Amino acid sequence: MDPAEIIARLDDLGRQFEARLEALDQEQAIRACQAAYLGGKGEVTALRKLIKQVEPAARKTVGQAFNQVKERITHATGVALQRLKESEERAYLEQPVDLTLPGRQPRGIGRLHPISIVMHDIVDIFVSMGFDVASGPEIETDYYNFAALNFPADHPARDMQDTLFIKEGKTLLRTHTSPVQIRTLLKRPLPVQIVAPGAVYRRDDDPTHSPMFFQIEGLLVDEGVTFAHLRGTLETFIHKVFGKDVTLRFRPSFFPFTEPSAEVDIQCISCKGSGCRLCSHTGWLEILGSGMVDPNVLEEVGIDSERYTGFAFGLGVDRVAMLRYEGIGTIKLFYENDPRFLGCFRS
Ligand code: PHE
């Protein structure tokens, strides 16, 4: 094979490539064109096979010619791509700008989460009735969350199915705010009158249950406390939150740490008791659990249950928030942190 012929063909390919490049104004096309010459199946690559047929003495010169054309094509490609980028930038900068358009609104400063708003409002109501605010840890021991609250050893809430354990049977994420009752009674002198707001955790996850939600615990222990005090306190509270015309009812219930126990329902604020989807056609909405502190609980923390009595209640903040902001179909919205949702509430 004549080395001069190969060199001449390489030179042709270089010129041909530059000519084709002229017509291209898309990055993809430029890169494809380069590949058509230098790629595995490219024209220059195909010529390379002929080098074996060249007499050994001339191979070096032919090899250099290959390198030159390769460099020539690579260089031309680089120049074309650079020119393309510059012209795109120029076109972008030359776009007409309407200086009369309004600017983008900043999202503004942060605001309170709807759950926090409702929680603060509820705590304020109890503070106005003489309650103090207490708190406890979210990581609890079995003792404060269950044992001291008179839960029997085989109670279903102590099951792995219902409780998020950190160490089985020992440490857990509190399933309610009631352990704060125990912590407070062990710490403070009587009389005790507290509310304890905070996050609680359960193995629940569906449209009406979130694995983390918020409760407010209430506890009052003193001499001469009766069920009438419980009733009066909760009635006052519910009238302040939902309005004076809201009817409530106490329904007998059971909690290991209260005796007697009652669940409190309010007449459905949406249908006023005639039955609708919100109240599952019962006319009533469950708001909280309550009862007289079980003597076993008082004795557990060293309080004379012959002399002292008390009441306690536990209220679902999410529940109240769902009712207060009617139309929120799922509790999940409270925990997704979508600014379009959170921006709808006063701060
Ligand atoms: N801790 C109970 C619950 O989470 C509610 C409750 C609190 C009931 C205090 C009675 C007294 O369901």
Residues whose N, C-alpha, C, O or C-beta is under 5 A from the ligand:
A	BS01	LIG	T175 H176 S178 F255 T258 G289 S290 G291 A312 F313 G314
